[in-house]
């Protein structure tokens, strides 16, 4: 559900917003402003988190490390729990424990978003595996 809000931008900011929106397929200035405000608020609430563009879309990540979904998958798959899990992730990703903790805090605030990235990643991996197997069958 959306609600209207009248906002006045400096001319230069508005022009840059329009230019960025024009460069993104299907984007509008108001939609881009909505996304940027949402991301800015999330980053303010969760220091250490940034948003990155990529082939699969824009996603949350650690400033100094992996995408959030990658960290969460690692934490779900290892045997360690509690602080030992934080330490294992910090060592594996070569991060300070505080960065891992920041990722965990973001995940607990937005689990459905990260779980969707995990699901999409697993589906893409499975598709790539099936394609590889078909190629191997063809070539053998």
Secondary structure, 3 states (H helix, E strand, C coil): CCCCCCCCCCHHHHHHHHHHHHHCCCCCHHHHHHHHHHHHHHHHHCCCEEEECCCCCCEEEECCCCEHHHHHHHHHHCCCCCHHHHHHHHHHHCCCHHHHHHHHHHHHHCHHHHHHHHHHHHHHHHHHHHHHHHHHHHHC
